[in-house]
Amino acid sequence: MNAGDAEEAKKVATKMGYPVVMKVVSPQILHKTDVGGVALGIKNSRQLVDAYDDMMSNIRRRMPSAEIYGVGIQKMVPQGRELISGIVKDPQFGPQVMVGLGGIYVEAFKDVVFRLAPVTPGEAARMLRSLHAYALLEGVRGEKPADVDAVEDVLMRLSQLACDHASLVEMDMNPLMVYNSGNGCTCVDVRMTLGG
């Protein structure tokens, strides 16, 4: 839920229940973490007000011309393995589905694969297995395997969304938090671009 200022953010967070995450809402700020526009694990209203003040100060210093509409308050989700998934519409080939290593590492490692939509269940499985980071999903050093079936389901749903909505030019879910096998996954943040 969005809030216009710190007082409204406190009310939203109290109603939602702590711990929460706070993110700046601004059309000019795509990479919120880079400008101090994300605060994680806020446990009470005092921490929320302090985080709000710090966030606004950081953003004004780093991006003084950014239009700030307020902040988004979300329930803090458990940590999992971070992937990116989404849709991109190629002008020549049409819609493509994408998946890769996500979170803050997506641009550093560029471990991402694309397939033309519609994607079959077999293609969704092969997309995941072609990632260098797939070993992280299998479980390393005693970790349990991740819920790969849930991620494949997300890829299939993205494929359907891309085929059904021609106006969807681009969509990124980053991170897509993937939990242990049988526990599913959660989209933590999403960005969409619509066009003609």
Biotite code that builds the C-alpha atoms (Angstrom):
import biotite.structure as struc

atoms = struc.array([
    struc.Atom([0.000, 0.000, 0.000], chain_id="A", res_id=1, res_name="MET", atom_name="CA", element="C"),
    struc.Atom([1.196, 3.510, -0.746], chain_id="A", res_id=2, res_name="ASN", atom_name="CA", element="C"),
    struc.Atom([1.544, 6.350, 1.724], chain_id="A", res_id=3, res_name="ALA", atom_name="CA", element="C"),
    struc.Atom([2.137, 10.041, 1.044], chain_id="A", res_id=4, res_name="GLY", atom_name="CA", element="C"),
    struc.Atom([4.231, 10.812, 4.128], chain_id="A", res_id=5, res_name="ASP", atom_name="CA", element="C"),
    struc.Atom([5.754, 9.288, 7.280], chain_id="A", res_id=6, res_name="ALA", atom_name="CA", element="C"),
    struc.Atom([2.561, 9.588, 9.369], chain_id="A", res_id=7, res_name="GLU", atom_name="CA", element="C"),
    struc.Atom([0.475, 7.821, 6.756], chain_id="A", res_id=8, res_name="GLU", atom_name="CA", element="C"),
    struc.Atom([3.227, 5.192, 6.348], chain_id="A", res_id=9, res_name="ALA", atom_name="CA", element="C"),
    struc.Atom([3.071, 4.495, 10.115], chain_id="A", res_id=10, res_name="LYS", atom_name="CA", element="C"),
    struc.Atom([-0.687, 3.940, 9.927], chain_id="A", res_id=11, res_name="LYS", atom_name="CA", element="C"),
    struc.Atom([-0.357, 1.592, 6.945], chain_id="A", res_id=12, res_name="VAL", atom_name="CA", element="C"),
    struc.Atom([2.474, -0.391, 8.566], chain_id="A", res_id=13, res_name="ALA", atom_name="CA", element="C"),
    struc.Atom([0.623, -0.692, 11.894], chain_id="A", res_id=14, res_name="THR", atom_name="CA", element="C"),
    struc.Atom([-2.490, -1.962, 10.133], chain_id="A", res_id=15, res_name="LYS", atom_name="CA", element="C"),
    struc.Atom([-0.407, -4.373, 7.998], chain_id="A", res_id=16, res_name="MET", atom_name="CA", element="C"),
    struc.Atom([1.721, -5.584, 10.892], chain_id="A", res_id=17, res_name="GLY", atom_name="CA", element="C"),
    struc.Atom([5.477, -5.401, 11.307], chain_id="A", res_id=18, res_name="TYR", atom_name="CA", element="C"),
    struc.Atom([8.066, -6.231, 9.994], chain_id="A", res_id=19, res_name="PRO", atom_name="CA", element="C"),
    struc.Atom([7.634, -4.256, 6.772], chain_id="A", res_id=20, res_name="VAL", atom_name="CA", element="C"),
    struc.Atom([9.592, -2.996, 3.781], chain_id="A", res_id=21, res_name="VAL", atom_name="CA", element="C"),
    struc.Atom([9.432, 0.615, 2.620], chain_id="A", res_id=22, res_name="MET", atom_name="CA", element="C"),
    struc.Atom([10.179, 1.642, -0.992], chain_id="A", res_id=23, res_name="LYS", atom_name="CA", element="C"),
    struc.Atom([10.154, 5.077, -2.578], chain_id="A", res_id=24, res_name="VAL", atom_name="CA", element="C"),
    struc.Atom([7.437, 5.707, -5.175], chain_id="A", res_id=25, res_name="VAL", atom_name="CA", element="C"),
    struc.Atom([8.796, 7.797, -8.054], chain_id="A", res_id=26, res_name="SER", atom_name="CA", element="C"),
    struc.Atom([8.498, 7.470, -11.838], chain_id="A", res_id=27, res_name="PRO", atom_name="CA", element="C"),
    struc.Atom([12.122, 8.615, -12.247], chain_id="A", res_id=28, res_name="GLN", atom_name="CA", element="C"),
    struc.Atom([13.626, 6.047, -9.864], chain_id="A", res_id=29, res_name="ILE", atom_name="CA", element="C"),
    struc.Atom([13.757, 2.597, -11.444], chain_id="A", res_id=30, res_name="LEU", atom_name="CA", element="C"),
    struc.Atom([16.635, 1.165, -9.387], chain_id="A", res_id=31, res_name="HIS", atom_name="CA", element="C"),
    struc.Atom([15.480, 2.146, -5.922], chain_id="A", res_id=32, res_name="LYS", atom_name="CA", element="C"),
    struc.Atom([18.320, 0.439, -4.059], chain_id="A", res_id=33, res_name="THR", atom_name="CA", element="C"),
    struc.Atom([20.932, 2.511, -5.903], chain_id="A", res_id=34, res_name="ASP", atom_name="CA", element="C"),
    struc.Atom([19.630, 5.765, -4.405], chain_id="A", res_id=35, res_name="VAL", atom_name="CA", element="C"),
    struc.Atom([18.746, 4.536, -0.911], chain_id="A", res_id=36, res_name="GLY", atom_name="CA", element="C"),
    struc.Atom([15.081, 4.123, -1.823], chain_id="A", res_id=37, res_name="GLY", atom_name="CA", element="C"),
    struc.Atom([14.531, 0.779, -0.061], chain_id="A", res_id=38, res_name="VAL", atom_name="CA", element="C"),
    struc.Atom([14.447, 0.017, 3.670], chain_id="A", res_id=39, res_name="ALA", atom_name="CA", element="C"),
    struc.Atom([14.117, -3.635, 4.749], chain_id="A", res_id=40, res_name="LEU", atom_name="CA", element="C"),
    struc.Atom([13.091, -5.305, 7.998], chain_id="A", res_id=41, res_name="GLY", atom_name="CA", element="C"),
    struc.Atom([11.453, -2.318, 9.695], chain_id="A", res_id=42, res_name="ILE", atom_name="CA", element="C"),
    struc.Atom([10.242, -3.650, 13.055], chain_id="A", res_id=43, res_name="LYS", atom_name="CA", element="C"),
    struc.Atom([8.304, -0.737, 14.593], chain_id="A", res_id=44, res_name="ASN", atom_name="CA", element="C"),
    struc.Atom([7.000, 2.786, 14.013], chain_id="A", res_id=45, res_name="SER", atom_name="CA", element="C"),
    struc.Atom([10.149, 4.459, 15.402], chain_id="A", res_id=46, res_name="ARG", atom_name="CA", element="C"),
    struc.Atom([12.352, 2.562, 12.932], chain_id="A", res_id=47, res_name="GLN", atom_name="CA", element="C"),
    struc.Atom([9.894, 3.414, 10.165], chain_id="A", res_id=48, res_name="LEU", atom_name="CA", element="C"),
    struc.Atom([10.088, 7.173, 10.807], chain_id="A", res_id=49, res_name="VAL", atom_name="CA", element="C"),
    struc.Atom([13.905, 7.050, 11.005], chain_id="A", res_id=50, res_name="ASP", atom_name="CA", element="C"),
    struc.Atom([14.090, 5.008, 7.785], chain_id="A", res_id=51, res_name="ALA", atom_name="CA", element="C"),
    struc.Atom([11.678, 7.397, 6.056], chain_id="A", res_id=52, res_name="TYR", atom_name="CA", element="C"),
    struc.Atom([13.776, 10.438, 7.020], chain_id="A", res_id=53, res_name="ASP", atom_name="CA", element="C"),
    struc.Atom([17.017, 8.743, 5.924], chain_id="A", res_id=54, res_name="ASP", atom_name="CA", element="C"),
    struc.Atom([15.440, 7.633, 2.645], chain_id="A", res_id=55, res_name="MET", atom_name="CA", element="C"),
    struc.Atom([14.140, 11.074, 1.719], chain_id="A", res_id=56, res_name="MET", atom_name="CA", element="C"),
    struc.Atom([17.470, 12.669, 2.632], chain_id="A", res_id=57, res_name="SER", atom_name="CA", element="C"),
    struc.Atom([19.446, 10.165, 0.514], chain_id="A", res_id=58, res_name="ASN", atom_name="CA", element="C"),
    struc.Atom([17.154, 10.561, -2.487], chain_id="A", res_id=59, res_name="ILE", atom_name="CA", element="C"),
    struc.Atom([17.183, 14.368, -2.365], chain_id="A", res_id=60, res_name="ARG", atom_name="CA", element="C"),
    struc.Atom([20.987, 14.266, -2.280], chain_id="A", res_id=61, res_name="ARG", atom_name="CA", element="C"),
    struc.Atom([21.391, 11.673, -5.078], chain_id="A", res_id=62, res_name="ARG", atom_name="CA", element="C"),
    struc.Atom([18.445, 12.588, -7.335], chain_id="A", res_id=63, res_name="MET", atom_name="CA", element="C"),
    struc.Atom([17.298, 16.090, -6.393], chain_id="A", res_id=64, res_name="PRO", atom_name="CA", element="C"),
    struc.Atom([15.034, 16.447, -9.431], chain_id="A", res_id=65, res_name="SER", atom_name="CA", element="C"),
    struc.Atom([13.119, 13.168, -8.849], chain_id="A", res_id=66, res_name="ALA", atom_name="CA", element="C"),
    struc.Atom([9.383, 13.523, -8.310], chain_id="A", res_id=67, res_name="GLU", atom_name="CA", element="C"),
    struc.Atom([8.502, 11.614, -5.140], chain_id="A", res_id=68, res_name="ILE", atom_name="CA", element="C"),
    struc.Atom([4.889, 10.498, -4.717], chain_id="A", res_id=69, res_name="TYR", atom_name="CA", element="C"),
    struc.Atom([5.502, 8.911, -1.325], chain_id="A", res_id=70, res_name="GLY", atom_name="CA", element="C"),
    struc.Atom([6.463, 5.399, -0.261], chain_id="A", res_id=71, res_name="VAL", atom_name="CA", element="C"),
    struc.Atom([5.119, 1.918, -0.720], chain_id="A", res_id=72, res_name="GLY", atom_name="CA", element="C"),
    struc.Atom([4.746, -0.258, 2.367], chain_id="A", res_id=73, res_name="ILE", atom_name="CA", element="C"),
    struc.Atom([4.857, -4.025, 1.960], chain_id="A", res_id=74, res_name="GLN", atom_name="CA", element="C"),
    struc.Atom([4.935, -6.940, 4.353], chain_id="A", res_id=75, res_name="LYS", atom_name="CA", element="C"),
    struc.Atom([8.493, -8.249, 4.759], chain_id="A", res_id=76, res_name="MET", atom_name="CA", element="C"),
    struc.Atom([8.748, -11.641, 3.046], chain_id="A", res_id=77, res_name="VAL", atom_name="CA", element="C"),
    struc.Atom([11.123, -14.398, 4.140], chain_id="A", res_id=78, res_name="PRO", atom_name="CA", element="C"),
    struc.Atom([14.499, -14.602, 2.429], chain_id="A", res_id=79, res_name="GLN", atom_name="CA", element="C"),
    struc.Atom([14.794, -17.062, -0.436], chain_id="A", res_id=80, res_name="GLY", atom_name="CA", element="C"),
    struc.Atom([16.776, -17.529, -3.619], chain_id="A", res_id=81, res_name="ARG", atom_name="CA", element="C"),
    struc.Atom([16.450, -14.454, -5.807], chain_id="A", res_id=82, res_name="GLU", atom_name="CA", element="C"),
    struc.Atom([15.555, -14.759, -9.480], chain_id="A", res_id=83, res_name="LEU", atom_name="CA", element="C"),
    struc.Atom([14.378, -12.291, -12.085], chain_id="A", res_id=84, res_name="ILE", atom_name="CA", element="C"),
    struc.Atom([11.586, -13.190, -14.478], chain_id="A", res_id=85, res_name="SER", atom_name="CA", element="C"),
    struc.Atom([9.595, -11.229, -16.957], chain_id="A", res_id=86, res_name="GLY", atom_name="CA", element="C"),
    struc.Atom([8.528, -10.372, -20.467], chain_id="A", res_id=87, res_name="ILE", atom_name="CA", element="C"),
    struc.Atom([10.117, -8.327, -23.214], chain_id="A", res_id=88, res_name="VAL", atom_name="CA", element="C"),
    struc.Atom([8.518, -7.585, -26.570], chain_id="A", res_id=89, res_name="LYS", atom_name="CA", element="C"),
    struc.Atom([11.016, -7.749, -29.422], chain_id="A", res_id=90, res_name="ASP", atom_name="CA", element="C"),
    struc.Atom([9.926, -5.558, -32.372], chain_id="A", res_id=91, res_name="PRO", atom_name="CA", element="C"),
    struc.Atom([10.872, -8.269, -34.860], chain_id="A", res_id=92, res_name="GLN", atom_name="CA", element="C"),
    struc.Atom([10.150, -11.550, -33.062], chain_id="A", res_id=93, res_name="PHE", atom_name="CA", element="C"),
    struc.Atom([7.361, -10.593, -30.663], chain_id="A", res_id=94, res_name="GLY", atom_name="CA", element="C"),
    struc.Atom([6.985, -11.427, -26.963], chain_id="A", res_id=95, res_name="PRO", atom_name="CA", element="C"),
    struc.Atom([9.699, -13.293, -25.092], chain_id="A", res_id=96, res_name="GLN", atom_name="CA", element="C"),
    struc.Atom([9.769, -14.755, -21.600], chain_id="A", res_id=97, res_name="VAL", atom_name="CA", element="C"),
    struc.Atom([12.878, -14.212, -19.477], chain_id="A", res_id=98, res_name="MET", atom_name="CA", element="C"),
    struc.Atom([14.339, -15.772, -16.326], chain_id="A", res_id=99, res_name="VAL", atom_name="CA", element="C"),
    struc.Atom([17.697, -15.449, -14.607], chain_id="A", res_id=100, res_name="GLY", atom_name="CA", element="C"),
    struc.Atom([19.682, -14.812, -11.475], chain_id="A", res_id=101, res_name="LEU", atom_name="CA", element="C"),
    struc.Atom([17.954, -11.862, -9.846], chain_id="A", res_id=102, res_name="GLY", atom_name="CA", element="C"),
    struc.Atom([18.149, -9.306, -7.102], chain_id="A", res_id=103, res_name="GLY", atom_name="CA", element="C"),
    struc.Atom([21.046, -6.893, -7.152], chain_id="A", res_id=104, res_name="ILE", atom_name="CA", element="C"),
    struc.Atom([23.218, -9.384, -9.078], chain_id="A", res_id=105, res_name="TYR", atom_name="CA", element="C"),
    struc.Atom([21.186, -9.463, -12.302], chain_id="A", res_id=106, res_name="VAL", atom_name="CA", element="C"),
    struc.Atom([23.293, -6.842, -14.079], chain_id="A", res_id=107, res_name="GLU", atom_name="CA", element="C"),
    struc.Atom([26.600, -8.011, -12.608], chain_id="A", res_id=108, res_name="ALA", atom_name="CA", element="C"),
    struc.Atom([26.371, -11.657, -13.721], chain_id="A", res_id=109, res_name="PHE", atom_name="CA", element="C"),
    struc.Atom([23.961, -11.375, -16.668], chain_id="A", res_id=110, res_name="LYS", atom_name="CA", element="C"),
    struc.Atom([22.870, -14.992, -16.128], chain_id="A", res_id=111, res_name="ASP", atom_name="CA", element="C"),
    struc.Atom([19.568, -14.632, -18.013], chain_id="A", res_id=112, res_name="VAL", atom_name="CA", element="C"),
    struc.Atom([17.825, -16.681, -20.718], chain_id="A", res_id=113, res_name="VAL", atom_name="CA", element="C"),
    struc.Atom([15.011, -15.747, -23.116], chain_id="A", res_id=114, res_name="PHE", atom_name="CA", element="C"),
    struc.Atom([12.482, -17.832, -25.082], chain_id="A", res_id=115, res_name="ARG", atom_name="CA", element="C"),
    struc.Atom([9.812, -16.798, -27.552], chain_id="A", res_id=116, res_name="LEU", atom_name="CA", element="C"),
    struc.Atom([6.277, -16.965, -26.201], chain_id="A", res_id=117, res_name="ALA", atom_name="CA", element="C"),
    struc.Atom([4.288, -19.134, -26.017], chain_id="A", res_id=118, res_name="PRO", atom_name="CA", element="C"),
    struc.Atom([6.557, -21.252, -23.823], chain_id="A", res_id=119, res_name="VAL", atom_name="CA", element="C"),
    struc.Atom([5.763, -24.950, -23.324], chain_id="A", res_id=120, res_name="THR", atom_name="CA", element="C"),
    struc.Atom([6.236, -26.662, -19.941], chain_id="A", res_id=121, res_name="PRO", atom_name="CA", element="C"),
    struc.Atom([9.331, -28.412, -21.320], chain_id="A", res_id=122, res_name="GLY", atom_name="CA", element="C"),
    struc.Atom([10.799, -25.107, -22.502], chain_id="A", res_id=123, res_name="GLU", atom_name="CA", element="C"),
    struc.Atom([10.167, -23.518, -19.104], chain_id="A", res_id=124, res_name="ALA", atom_name="CA", element="C"),
    struc.Atom([12.074, -26.371, -17.445], chain_id="A", res_id=125, res_name="ALA", atom_name="CA", element="C"),
    struc.Atom([14.946, -26.080, -19.955], chain_id="A", res_id=126, res_name="ARG", atom_name="CA", element="C"),
    struc.Atom([15.135, -22.318, -19.431], chain_id="A", res_id=127, res_name="MET", atom_name="CA", element="C"),
    struc.Atom([15.797, -22.793, -15.726], chain_id="A", res_id=128, res_name="LEU", atom_name="CA", element="C"),
    struc.Atom([18.263, -25.631, -16.237], chain_id="A", res_id=129, res_name="ARG", atom_name="CA", element="C"),
    struc.Atom([20.279, -23.591, -18.732], chain_id="A", res_id=130, res_name="SER", atom_name="CA", element="C"),
    struc.Atom([21.106, -20.962, -16.098], chain_id="A", res_id=131, res_name="LEU", atom_name="CA", element="C"),
    struc.Atom([24.585, -21.045, -14.576], chain_id="A", res_id=132, res_name="HIS", atom_name="CA", element="C"),
    struc.Atom([22.847, -20.305, -11.265], chain_id="A", res_id=133, res_name="ALA", atom_name="CA", element="C"),
    struc.Atom([20.680, -23.425, -11.545], chain_id="A", res_id=134, res_name="TYR", atom_name="CA", element="C"),
    struc.Atom([22.995, -25.152, -9.046], chain_id="A", res_id=135, res_name="ALA", atom_name="CA", element="C"),
    struc.Atom([21.703, -22.672, -6.431], chain_id="A", res_id=136, res_name="LEU", atom_name="CA", element="C"),
    struc.Atom([18.169, -23.894, -7.092], chain_id="A", res_id=137, res_name="LEU", atom_name="CA", element="C"),
    struc.Atom([19.222, -27.526, -6.681], chain_id="A", res_id=138, res_name="GLU", atom_name="CA", element="C"),
    struc.Atom([20.623, -26.724, -3.248], chain_id="A", res_id=139, res_name="GLY", atom_name="CA", element="C"),
    struc.Atom([24.279, -26.313, -2.334], chain_id="A", res_id=140, res_name="VAL", atom_name="CA", element="C"),
    struc.Atom([26.175, -27.181, 0.841], chain_id="A", res_id=141, res_name="ARG", atom_name="CA", element="C"),
    struc.Atom([23.265, -28.838, 2.583], chain_id="A", res_id=142, res_name="GLY", atom_name="CA", element="C"),
    struc.Atom([20.550, -26.435, 1.420], chain_id="A", res_id=143, res_name="GLU", atom_name="CA", element="C"),
    struc.Atom([17.238, -27.922, 0.428], chain_id="A", res_id=144, res_name="LYS", atom_name="CA", element="C"),
    struc.Atom([16.300, -27.684, -3.266], chain_id="A", res_id=145, res_name="PRO", atom_name="CA", element="C"),
    struc.Atom([14.205, -24.706, -4.342], chain_id="A", res_id=146, res_name="ALA", atom_name="CA", element="C"),
    struc.Atom([10.641, -24.929, -5.609], chain_id="A", res_id=147, res_name="ASP", atom_name="CA", element="C"),
    struc.Atom([11.548, -25.210, -9.308], chain_id="A", res_id=148, res_name="VAL", atom_name="CA", element="C"),
    struc.Atom([7.995, -26.329, -10.167], chain_id="A", res_id=149, res_name="ASP", atom_name="CA", element="C"),
    struc.Atom([6.638, -23.023, -8.848], chain_id="A", res_id=150, res_name="ALA", atom_name="CA", element="C"),
    struc.Atom([9.112, -21.044, -10.958], chain_id="A", res_id=151, res_name="VAL", atom_name="CA", element="C"),
    struc.Atom([8.197, -23.050, -14.052], chain_id="A", res_id=152, res_name="GLU", atom_name="CA", element="C"),
    struc.Atom([4.546, -22.241, -13.343], chain_id="A", res_id=153, res_name="ASP", atom_name="CA", element="C"),
    struc.Atom([5.418, -18.522, -13.158], chain_id="A", res_id=154, res_name="VAL", atom_name="CA", element="C"),
    struc.Atom([7.168, -18.772, -16.544], chain_id="A", res_id=155, res_name="LEU", atom_name="CA", element="C"),
    struc.Atom([4.116, -20.429, -18.073], chain_id="A", res_id=156, res_name="MET", atom_name="CA", element="C"),
    struc.Atom([1.835, -17.730, -16.670], chain_id="A", res_id=157, res_name="ARG", atom_name="CA", element="C"),
    struc.Atom([4.135, -14.986, -17.963], chain_id="A", res_id=158, res_name="LEU", atom_name="CA", element="C"),
    struc.Atom([4.056, -16.638, -21.376], chain_id="A", res_id=159, res_name="SER", atom_name="CA", element="C"),
    struc.Atom([0.253, -16.603, -21.365], chain_id="A", res_id=160, res_name="GLN", atom_name="CA", element="C"),
    struc.Atom([0.194, -12.985, -20.194], chain_id="A", res_id=161, res_name="LEU", atom_name="CA", element="C"),
    struc.Atom([2.599, -11.973, -22.992], chain_id="A", res_id=162, res_name="ALA", atom_name="CA", element="C"),
    struc.Atom([0.465, -13.718, -25.630], chain_id="A", res_id=163, res_name="CYS", atom_name="CA", element="C"),
    struc.Atom([-2.858, -12.373, -24.313], chain_id="A", res_id=164, res_name="ASP", atom_name="CA", element="C"),
    struc.Atom([-1.836, -8.714, -23.895], chain_id="A", res_id=165, res_name="HIS", atom_name="CA", element="C"),
    struc.Atom([-0.132, -7.176, -26.934], chain_id="A", res_id=166, res_name="ALA", atom_name="CA", element="C"),
    struc.Atom([0.114, -3.818, -25.139], chain_id="A", res_id=167, res_name="SER", atom_name="CA", element="C"),
    struc.Atom([2.535, -5.274, -22.561], chain_id="A", res_id=168, res_name="LEU", atom_name="CA", element="C"),
    struc.Atom([5.927, -4.149, -23.878], chain_id="A", res_id=169, res_name="VAL", atom_name="CA", element="C"),
    struc.Atom([8.057, -5.094, -20.878], chain_id="A", res_id=170, res_name="GLU", atom_name="CA", element="C"),
    struc.Atom([7.682, -6.584, -17.417], chain_id="A", res_id=171, res_name="MET", atom_name="CA", element="C"),
    struc.Atom([10.311, -7.401, -14.786], chain_id="A", res_id=172, res_name="ASP", atom_name="CA", element="C"),
    struc.Atom([9.678, -9.235, -11.528], chain_id="A", res_id=173, res_name="MET", atom_name="CA", element="C"),
    struc.Atom([12.843, -8.704, -9.523], chain_id="A", res_id=174, res_name="ASN", atom_name="CA", element="C"),
    struc.Atom([13.337, -10.323, -7.208], chain_id="A", res_id=175, res_name="PRO", atom_name="CA", element="C"),
    struc.Atom([11.143, -13.350, -7.566], chain_id="A", res_id=176, res_name="LEU", atom_name="CA", element="C"),
    struc.Atom([11.840, -14.893, -4.158], chain_id="A", res_id=177, res_name="MET", atom_name="CA", element="C"),
    struc.Atom([11.968, -18.686, -4.509], chain_id="A", res_id=178, res_name="VAL", atom_name="CA", element="C"),
    struc.Atom([11.506, -20.835, -1.408], chain_id="A", res_id=179, res_name="TYR", atom_name="CA", element="C"),
    struc.Atom([12.312, -24.455, -0.654], chain_id="A", res_id=180, res_name="ASN", atom_name="CA", element="C"),
    struc.Atom([10.598, -27.180, -2.663], chain_id="A", res_id=181, res_name="SER", atom_name="CA", element="C"),
    struc.Atom([6.852, -27.206, -2.014], chain_id="A", res_id=182, res_name="GLY", atom_name="CA", element="C"),
    struc.Atom([6.809, -23.668, -0.574], chain_id="A", res_id=183, res_name="ASN", atom_name="CA", element="C"),
    struc.Atom([6.346, -21.689, -3.798], chain_id="A", res_id=184, res_name="GLY", atom_name="CA", element="C"),
    struc.Atom([7.694, -18.271, -4.661], chain_id="A", res_id=185, res_name="CYS", atom_name="CA", element="C"),
    struc.Atom([6.748, -14.623, -4.175], chain_id="A", res_id=186, res_name="THR", atom_name="CA", element="C"),
    struc.Atom([7.141, -11.621, -6.451], chain_id="A", res_id=187, res_name="CYS", atom_name="CA", element="C"),
    struc.Atom([8.702, -8.901, -4.316], chain_id="A", res_id=188, res_name="VAL", atom_name="CA", element="C"),
    struc.Atom([8.817, -6.098, -6.891], chain_id="A", res_id=189, res_name="ASP", atom_name="CA", element="C"),
    struc.Atom([7.438, -5.674, -10.391], chain_id="A", res_id=190, res_name="VAL", atom_name="CA", element="C"),
    struc.Atom([7.854, -3.069, -13.124], chain_id="A", res_id=191, res_name="ARG", atom_name="CA", element="C"),
    struc.Atom([5.668, -2.925, -16.269], chain_id="A", res_id=192, res_name="MET", atom_name="CA", element="C"),
    struc.Atom([5.766, -0.877, -19.447], chain_id="A", res_id=193, res_name="THR", atom_name="CA", element="C"),
    struc.Atom([2.664, -0.617, -21.607], chain_id="A", res_id=194, res_name="LEU", atom_name="CA", element="C"),
    struc.Atom([2.649, 0.551, -25.212], chain_id="A", res_id=195, res_name="GLY", atom_name="CA", element="C"),
    struc.Atom([0.547, 0.660, -28.338], chain_id="A", res_id=196, res_name="GLY", atom_name="CA", element="C"),
])
